[in-house]
Amino acid sequence: MDNHIVTLKGVGKKYKIYAKPSDRLKELLLPGSRVYHNDFWALRNITFDTARGEAVGLIGRNGSGKSTLLQLICGILRPTEGTIEARGRISALLELGAGFNPEFTGRANVIMNGAIMGYTMEEMEEKMRSIIDYADIGDFIDQPTKIYSTGMYVRLAFACAVNVRPEILIIDEALSVGDIFFQQKSFNTIKDIISNGTTCIVVSHDLEALRNICTRAVLLERGEVTYIGSPIEAINIYSHSVKKTSPIIVPLSHADAAPPVSRESRGLMSADEIMAHNILDNNTKRIGTGAMSILGARVLNKDGFDTFHIETMETLTFYTLVQANEPVYDINIGVTIYDRMGTFVFGGGNKEAGHILPDLTAGQCVIVRNDITFSVKSEEFSFGLVAKGASHKGSSVMNSHDRVEMLGPITVTFSKPEWLKPFHGIARLPFEVKHTMAVSPGAPHSVTHENDLSSVHTIS
């Protein structure tokens, strides 16, 4: 049985380019008399296929034909040559809010979008609740989409695309929109539907997202395929062909921040000081047994400002106020950090640091300070707080008594010149560099003096 869901054989798309609009009219009214156009091949000889449950990324510079190829697969455009076969219902995010009528409400647009895909009114009504919950735009679902913000547009469009559970999901530059929390939800949803058998074809300039999601990549250059295979290899080839420019990042200003906390106070912060700038509220979602409660939390930078902004390689201090609601033992109060794709980047607390906390009885409180150095790339990260412990003395079973997630986001920036970067890649790992002077092979042997061997840089 053929497991291929989308098959392209020798696909090409040609456009006629006219120097001026009147030339198009002349060629139409006087066929065969003279050619007034030049042929432009947006795509030529595209051949590949995708399997069920496979995620394929299309990579290439602007103008390489990526979006045109997606429109051909969706049937919006017809190929000039070659054949395209798609086996299954296609759901597409080709541009933000594509297909939405600005005069219709969000609800009406959802129903219309479903009708285009072949769903009945009754089927869409059944899916409506999950789409509305996923989009999370509140009462705006019954307002005309012309008043929607860009974020609301993409939330609703994405909710429509993924909640109909298509056989083929097409995404064009819609992976990096919305805030970090919506991005995390989107990436998790895409991974989930791929694991359940949906074939996904993605166009994005977000190379990290493609590396994270895709199992294969197609590299396009000037309308032709130059590589098909590993996403990592495709990204490497593409990255070396594109001239990189460093973005200008404006250093963080603390003009509107609260007065900094003194160093003495930061060493021995009280419960009242934490609650005065508590980042948690009554709407914070929690999970856990309830044997402990995280009452409050506060985040400070090295200068004592309450902030979620930090430079790469600098440290944030996380204060967590925890109360025991029943006797708890072997306690661990920690911080978890996730990138915008929902990847678990870090998790650690007092146990991982070798710091022992006292056992608590019901009603007792403890304040824990976690200092975390963000030796990670410039990006946005969400974070969580967790209070774990055993319910019985000597028990080896550690329960999560209270956990809060989706806090932040923490924005990590690097405002110095590119050549001063302390590392390249996702994170800085501990490393050590040494050198020694050497003689050319075959030259007379000479003694290496102790001073010739030096430790250039060591990181603990």
VEXDREN-2710 file (C-alpha; in Angstrom, 1 decimal):
% VEXDREN-2710
k/r/px/py/pz
1/MET/0.0/0.0/0.0
2/ASP/1.3/3.4/-1.0
3/ASN/1.9/5.4/2.2
4/HIS/2.6/8.7/0.4
5/ILE/0.1/11.4/1.1
6/VAL/1.4/14.2/-1.1
7/THR/3.3/13.4/-4.3
8/LEU/4.8/15.9/-6.7
9/LYS/6.3/14.9/-10.0
10/GLY/8.1/17.4/-12.3
11/VAL/6.0/20.3/-11.0
12/GLY/6.6/23.7/-12.6
13/LYS/4.8/27.0/-12.4
14/LYS/5.3/29.6/-15.1
15/TYR/4.1/33.2/-15.1
16/LYS/3.9/35.7/-18.0
17/ILE/5.6/39.0/-17.2
18/TYR/4.5/42.1/-19.1
19/ALA/6.4/45.3/-19.3
20/LYS/3.2/47.3/-19.1
21/PRO/-0.5/46.5/-18.7
22/SER/-1.3/47.4/-22.3
23/ASP/1.0/44.7/-23.5
24/ARG/-1.3/42.1/-21.9
25/LEU/-4.3/43.5/-23.7
26/LYS/-2.5/43.6/-27.1
27/GLU/-1.5/39.9/-26.7
28/LEU/-5.1/39.0/-25.8
29/LEU/-6.7/40.9/-28.7
30/LEU/-4.0/40.0/-31.3
31/PRO/-3.2/36.3/-30.6
32/GLY/-0.3/35.0/-32.5
33/SER/0.8/38.3/-34.0
34/ARG/3.5/39.0/-31.5
35/VAL/4.7/37.9/-28.1
36/TYR/4.6/40.8/-25.6
37/HIS/5.6/38.9/-22.5
38/ASN/8.6/37.2/-20.9
39/ASP/8.3/33.8/-19.3
40/PHE/9.2/33.6/-15.6
41/TRP/9.4/30.1/-14.0
42/ALA/8.6/30.5/-10.3
43/LEU/9.1/26.7/-9.9
44/ARG/10.7/24.1/-12.1
45/ASN/11.0/20.4/-11.9
46/ILE/9.9/19.9/-8.3
47/THR/9.7/16.2/-7.4
48/PHE/9.3/14.8/-3.9
49/ASP/6.7/13.1/-1.8
50/THR/5.6/13.0/1.9
51/ALA/4.6/10.1/4.0
52/ARG/1.7/9.9/6.5
53/GLY/2.7/11.6/9.7
54/GLU/5.8/13.2/8.3
55/ALA/6.7/16.8/8.8
56/VAL/8.5/18.5/5.9
57/GLY/10.0/21.9/6.0
58/LEU/10.4/24.1/2.9
59/ILE/13.5/26.3/3.3
60/GLY/14.8/29.1/1.0
61/ARG/15.3/32.8/0.5
62/ASN/12.4/35.2/-0.3
63/GLY/11.4/34.6/-3.9
64/SER/12.6/31.0/-4.0
65/GLY/9.1/29.7/-4.6
66/LYS/8.1/28.3/-1.2
67/SER/4.7/30.0/-0.9
68/THR/3.9/29.3/-4.5
69/LEU/4.6/25.6/-3.9
70/LEU/2.2/25.5/-1.0
71/GLN/-0.5/27.2/-3.0
72/LEU/-0.1/24.5/-5.7
73/ILE/-0.4/21.7/-3.2
74/CYS/-3.5/23.3/-1.8
75/GLY/-5.0/23.6/-5.2
76/ILE/-5.3/27.4/-5.2
77/LEU/-2.9/27.5/-8.1
78/ARG/-2.6/25.1/-11.0
79/PRO/0.8/23.8/-12.1
80/THR/2.0/24.7/-15.6
81/GLU/3.7/21.3/-15.9
82/GLY/3.9/18.2/-13.8
83/THR/1.4/16.5/-11.5
84/ILE/0.4/17.0/-7.8
85/GLU/-1.5/14.3/-5.9
86/ALA/-2.8/15.0/-2.4
87/ARG/-4.7/12.1/-0.6
88/GLY/-6.8/13.6/2.2
89/ARG/-8.4/16.7/3.5
90/ILE/-6.1/19.7/3.5
91/SER/-6.2/22.4/6.2
92/ALA/-4.0/25.5/5.4
93/LEU/-2.6/28.5/7.1
94/LEU/-1.3/30.4/4.1
95/GLU/-1.5/33.8/5.6
96/LEU/-3.0/35.4/8.7
97/GLY/-6.7/35.2/8.6
98/ALA/-6.7/34.1/4.9
99/GLY/-10.3/33.3/3.9
100/PHE/-11.9/35.3/6.7
101/ASN/-14.6/37.7/5.7
102/PRO/-13.9/40.9/7.7
103/GLU/-17.6/41.7/7.9
104/PHE/-18.5/38.2/9.4
105/THR/-18.1/37.4/13.1
106/GLY/-15.4/35.0/14.2
107/ARG/-18.0/32.3/14.8
108/ALA/-19.5/32.8/11.3
109/ASN/-16.0/32.6/9.8
110/VAL/-15.3/29.4/11.6
111/ILE/-18.4/27.8/10.2
112/MET/-17.7/29.1/6.7
113/ASN/-14.1/27.8/7.0
114/GLY/-15.4/24.4/7.9
115/ALA/-17.9/24.4/5.0
116/ILE/-15.1/25.1/2.5
117/MET/-13.3/22.0/3.9
118/GLY/-16.5/19.9/3.5
119/TYR/-17.9/19.9/7.0
120/THR/-21.6/20.2/7.7
121/MET/-23.1/22.9/10.0
122/GLU/-23.7/20.2/12.6
123/GLU/-20.1/19.0/12.5
124/MET/-18.8/22.5/12.9
125/GLU/-21.1/23.2/15.8
126/GLU/-19.7/20.1/17.5
127/LYS/-16.1/21.4/17.0
128/MET/-17.0/25.1/17.8
129/ARG/-16.4/24.7/21.6
130/SER/-12.9/23.3/21.2
131/ILE/-12.0/26.0/18.5
132/ILE/-13.2/28.8/20.8
133/ASP/-11.4/27.5/23.8
134/TYR/-8.2/27.1/21.8
135/ALA/-8.3/30.5/20.2
136/ASP/-9.0/32.1/23.6
137/ILE/-10.3/35.4/22.3
138/GLY/-13.3/35.6/24.7
139/ASP/-16.4/37.4/23.6
140/PHE/-14.7/38.6/20.4
141/ILE/-15.7/35.4/18.8
142/ASP/-19.1/37.1/18.2
143/GLN/-17.6/40.3/16.9
144/PRO/-16.7/41.1/13.2
145/THR/-13.2/40.0/12.4
146/LYS/-12.4/43.4/11.0
147/ILE/-11.9/44.7/14.5
148/TYR/-9.5/41.8/15.5
149/SER/-5.9/42.4/16.3
150/THR/-3.3/40.5/14.3
151/GLY/-2.9/38.2/17.3
152/MET/-6.6/37.4/17.5
153/TYR/-6.7/36.7/13.8
154/VAL/-3.9/34.1/14.0
155/ARG/-5.3/32.5/17.1
156/LEU/-8.6/31.9/15.5
157/ALA/-7.1/30.9/12.1
158/PHE/-4.7/28.5/13.8
159/ALA/-7.5/27.1/16.0
160/CYS/-9.6/26.4/12.9
161/ALA/-6.7/24.8/11.1
162/VAL/-5.7/22.3/13.8
163/ASN/-9.0/21.5/15.5
164/VAL/-10.5/20.0/12.3
165/ARG/-7.8/17.3/12.5
166/PRO/-6.9/17.3/8.8
167/GLU/-4.9/14.6/6.9
168/ILE/-2.7/17.3/5.6
169/LEU/-1.7/20.5/7.4
170/ILE/-0.1/23.3/5.4
171/ILE/1.5/26.2/7.3
172/ASP/3.1/29.3/5.7
173/GLU/5.0/31.6/8.1
174/ALA/2.6/31.1/11.0
175/LEU/4.9/29.5/13.6
176/SER/6.4/32.7/15.1
177/VAL/3.3/34.8/15.7
178/GLY/1.6/35.5/19.0
179/ASP/3.1/35.6/22.4
180/ILE/5.4/32.9/23.8
181/PHE/2.5/31.1/25.5
182/PHE/0.5/30.8/22.3
183/GLN/3.6/29.7/20.4
184/GLN/4.3/26.9/23.0
185/LYS/0.7/25.7/22.7
186/SER/0.9/25.8/18.8
187/PHE/4.1/23.8/18.7
188/ASN/2.7/21.2/21.1
189/THR/-0.5/20.9/19.1
190/ILE/1.5/20.5/15.8
191/LYS/3.7/17.8/17.3
192/ASP/0.5/16.1/18.7
193/ILE/-1.4/16.0/15.4
194/ILE/1.8/14.8/13.5
195/SER/2.2/12.0/16.0
196/ASN/-1.4/11.0/15.3
197/GLY/-0.8/10.7/11.5
198/THR/-1.3/14.1/10.1
199/THR/1.2/15.1/7.4
200/CYS/2.6/18.6/7.9
201/ILE/4.3/20.8/5.3
202/VAL/5.8/24.0/6.8
203/VAL/7.3/27.1/5.3
204/SER/9.1/29.3/7.9
205/HIS/12.2/31.5/8.2
206/ASP/12.3/30.4/11.8
207/LEU/15.0/27.8/11.4
208/GLU/15.0/26.7/15.0
209/ALA/11.3/25.9/14.7
210/LEU/11.8/23.8/11.6
211/ARG/14.7/22.0/13.2
212/ASN/12.4/21.2/16.2
213/ILE/9.4/20.0/14.2
214/CYS/10.5/18.6/10.9
215/THR/11.8/15.2/10.1
216/ARG/12.8/16.2/6.5
217/ALA/13.5/19.4/4.7
218/VAL/13.4/20.6/1.1
219/LEU/15.8/23.4/0.2
220/LEU/14.6/25.7/-2.7
221/GLU/16.8/28.1/-4.7
222/ARG/15.4/30.2/-7.5
223/GLY/12.5/27.8/-7.9
224/GLU/14.4/24.6/-8.0
225/VAL/15.2/21.9/-5.4
226/THR/18.8/21.9/-4.4
227/TYR/18.6/19.5/-1.4
228/ILE/16.2/17.1/0.1
229/GLY/17.0/15.3/3.4
230/SER/18.0/16.1/7.0
231/PRO/16.6/19.4/8.3
232/ILE/19.9/20.1/10.1
233/GLU/21.9/19.7/6.9
234/ALA/19.4/21.8/4.9
235/ILE/19.6/24.5/7.5
236/ASN/23.4/24.4/7.5
237/ILE/23.5/24.7/3.7
238/TYR/21.0/27.5/3.7
239/SER/22.7/29.4/6.6
240/HIS/26.0/29.4/4.8
241/SER/24.4/30.8/1.6
242/VAL/22.7/33.7/3.4
243/LYS/24.6/36.8/4.6
244/LYS/23.8/37.3/8.2
245/THR/23.3/40.7/9.7
246/SER/23.2/41.4/13.4
247/PRO/20.0/43.0/14.8
248/ILE/20.3/46.1/16.9
249/ILE/19.0/45.5/20.4
250/VAL/18.2/48.4/22.6
251/PRO/19.5/47.9/26.1
252/LEU/16.8/47.5/28.8
253/SER/15.9/50.8/30.5
254/HIS/14.8/50.7/34.1
255/ALA/13.2/54.1/34.0
256/ASP/9.7/52.8/34.9
257/ALA/10.9/50.0/37.2
258/ALA/10.3/49.9/40.9
259/PRO/13.2/51.1/43.2
260/PRO/15.8/48.4/43.4
261/VAL/15.9/46.1/46.4
262/SER/19.1/46.5/48.5
263/ARG/21.7/43.7/48.5
264/GLU/21.1/43.1/52.3
265/SER/17.4/42.7/51.7
266/ARG/18.0/40.4/48.7
267/GLY/20.0/38.1/51.0
268/LEU/17.2/37.8/53.7
269/MET/14.0/38.8/51.9
270/SER/10.9/38.6/54.1
271/ALA/7.5/37.3/53.3
272/ASP/6.0/40.8/53.2
273/GLU/8.7/41.9/50.7
274/ILE/7.8/39.1/48.4
275/MET/4.1/39.6/48.6
276/ALA/4.6/43.4/48.0
277/HIS/5.7/42.5/44.4
278/ASN/4.1/39.0/44.1
279/ILE/4.0/37.9/40.4
280/LEU/1.3/35.3/41.2
281/ASP/-2.4/36.2/41.4
282/ASN/-5.7/34.4/42.0
283/ASN/-5.9/33.4/38.3
284/THR/-2.6/31.5/38.4
285/LYS/-3.4/27.9/37.4
286/ARG/-2.0/25.3/39.8
287/ILE/-1.6/21.5/39.9
288/GLY/-0.4/19.3/42.8
289/THR/-1.6/17.5/45.9
290/GLY/-2.1/20.6/48.0
291/ALA/0.2/19.5/50.8
292/MET/2.2/22.7/50.1
293/SER/1.1/26.0/48.6
294/ILE/3.3/28.5/46.7
295/LEU/2.0/31.8/48.3
296/GLY/4.1/34.2/46.4
297/ALA/7.1/34.7/44.2
298/ARG/9.3/37.6/43.1
299/VAL/12.0/37.9/40.4
300/LEU/14.9/40.3/40.6
301/ASN/18.0/41.1/38.4
302/LYS/21.5/41.6/39.7
303/ASP/20.8/45.3/40.4
304/GLY/17.7/44.5/42.5
305/PHE/15.0/45.5/40.0
306/ASP/11.8/43.5/39.6
307/THR/12.1/42.4/36.0
308/PHE/11.7/39.6/33.4
309/HIS/14.3/41.2/31.2
310/ILE/18.0/40.1/31.3
311/GLU/21.2/40.1/29.3
312/THR/22.7/36.8/28.2
313/MET/25.1/35.4/31.0
314/GLU/23.5/37.5/33.7
315/THR/21.7/36.2/36.7
316/LEU/18.0/36.4/37.8
317/THR/17.1/35.7/41.4
318/PHE/13.9/33.8/42.0
319/TYR/12.3/34.1/45.5
320/THR/9.6/31.6/46.4
321/LEU/7.4/31.8/49.5
322/VAL/6.0/28.3/50.3
323/GLN/3.6/27.2/53.1
324/ALA/3.1/23.7/54.3
325/ASN/-0.5/22.6/54.8
326/GLU/0.4/19.3/56.4
327/PRO/3.7/17.8/57.5
328/VAL/6.2/17.5/54.5
329/TYR/9.7/16.1/54.3
330/ASP/12.7/16.1/52.0
331/ILE/11.5/19.3/50.4
332/ASN/12.6/20.6/47.0
333/ILE/11.6/24.1/45.8
334/GLY/12.7/24.7/42.2
335/VAL/12.4/26.6/39.0
336/THR/11.6/25.2/35.5
337/ILE/12.3/27.0/32.3
338/TYR/10.9/26.4/28.8
339/ASP/11.7/27.9/25.4
340/ARG/9.1/29.3/23.1
341/MET/8.6/25.9/21.5
342/GLY/7.8/24.3/24.8
343/THR/11.2/22.5/25.1
344/PHE/12.2/21.9/28.7
345/VAL/15.4/23.9/29.0
346/PHE/16.2/23.7/32.7
347/GLY/14.8/22.5/36.0
348/GLY/16.5/22.7/39.3
349/GLY/16.0/23.5/43.0
350/ASN/17.6/23.3/46.4
351/LYS/18.1/19.5/46.1
352/GLU/20.0/19.7/42.8
353/ALA/22.2/22.4/44.4
354/GLY/22.9/20.2/47.4
355/HIS/21.0/22.6/49.7
356/ILE/18.9/20.8/52.4
357/LEU/15.7/22.5/53.6
358/PRO/14.2/21.7/57.0
359/ASP/11.1/19.5/57.3
360/LEU/7.9/21.5/57.7
361/THR/4.8/21.1/59.8
362/ALA/1.4/22.4/58.9
363/GLY/1.3/26.2/58.8
364/GLN/5.1/26.7/58.6
365/CYS/6.5/28.7/55.8
366/VAL/9.9/28.8/54.1
367/ILE/11.4/31.3/51.6
368/VAL/13.8/29.8/49.0
369/ARG/16.1/31.8/46.8
370/ASN/17.2/30.3/43.5
371/ASP/19.9/32.2/41.5
372/ILE/19.9/31.2/37.8
373/THR/22.5/32.4/35.3
374/PHE/20.9/32.6/31.8
375/SER/23.7/31.2/29.8
376/VAL/21.3/30.7/26.9
377/LYS/20.7/32.4/23.5
378/SER/18.7/35.6/23.1
379/GLU/15.1/34.5/23.1
380/GLU/11.9/34.5/25.2
381/PHE/11.4/31.8/27.8
382/SER/8.5/30.9/30.1
383/PHE/9.1/29.6/33.6
384/GLY/7.4/27.7/36.3
385/LEU/7.8/27.2/40.1
386/VAL/7.4/23.9/41.8
387/ALA/7.2/22.7/45.5
388/LYS/7.9/19.0/45.9
389/GLY/8.4/16.7/48.9
390/ALA/7.6/13.5/50.6
391/SER/4.4/13.1/52.7
392/HIS/6.0/10.6/55.1
393/LYS/9.3/10.6/56.9
394/GLY/11.9/8.5/55.0
395/SER/9.7/8.0/52.0
396/SER/11.4/7.8/48.6
397/VAL/8.3/9.0/46.8
398/MET/8.5/12.6/45.9
399/ASN/5.1/14.3/45.2
400/SER/4.5/17.6/43.4
401/HIS/2.5/19.4/46.0
402/ASP/2.1/22.7/44.1
403/ARG/3.2/23.7/40.7
404/VAL/2.6/26.8/38.6
405/GLU/3.6/27.1/35.0
406/MET/3.4/29.6/32.1
407/LEU/4.9/32.5/34.0
408/GLY/6.8/35.3/32.4
409/PRO/7.9/35.6/29.7
410/ILE/11.6/36.1/30.5
411/THR/13.2/38.0/27.7
412/VAL/17.0/37.3/27.2
413/THR/18.9/39.8/25.0
414/PHE/22.4/40.5/24.0
415/SER/23.1/44.1/23.3
416/LYS/26.8/44.0/22.8
417/PRO/28.6/43.7/19.4
418/GLU/28.2/40.2/17.8
419/TRP/31.9/39.5/18.0
420/LEU/31.7/39.7/21.8
421/LYS/29.3/36.9/22.1
422/PRO/30.4/34.5/24.9
423/PHE/29.2/31.4/22.9
424/HIS/27.3/30.4/19.8
425/GLY/24.3/28.0/19.7
426/ILE/21.5/27.4/22.1
427/ALA/23.4/27.4/25.4
428/ARG/26.9/27.9/26.9
429/LEU/28.3/24.7/28.3
430/PRO/31.3/24.6/30.7
431/PHE/34.4/24.4/28.6
432/GLU/38.2/24.8/29.0
433/VAL/40.7/26.0/26.4
434/LYS/44.5/25.4/26.6
435/HIS/47.3/25.8/24.1
436/THR/50.9/25.0/23.6
437/MET/53.4/26.2/21.1
438/ALA/54.4/23.5/18.5
439/VAL/57.2/23.0/16.0
440/SER/56.6/22.0/12.4
441/PRO/56.5/18.3/11.7
442/GLY/59.9/17.0/10.9
443/ALA/61.8/20.0/12.5
444/PRO/64.4/19.3/15.2
445/HIS/62.8/18.6/18.5
446/SER/62.8/21.4/21.0
447/VAL/61.9/21.4/24.7
448/THR/58.5/22.9/25.6
449/HIS/58.9/25.2/28.5
450/GLU/56.3/25.3/31.2
451/ASN/55.4/28.9/30.3
452/ASP/54.4/27.8/26.8
453/LEU/51.4/25.9/28.2
454/SER/48.7/28.2/29.4
455/SER/45.1/28.0/30.4
456/VAL/43.4/30.6/28.3
457/HIS/39.9/30.4/29.7
458/THR/38.2/28.1/32.2
459/ILE/34.6/28.1/33.2
460/SER/33.4/26.3/36.3
END
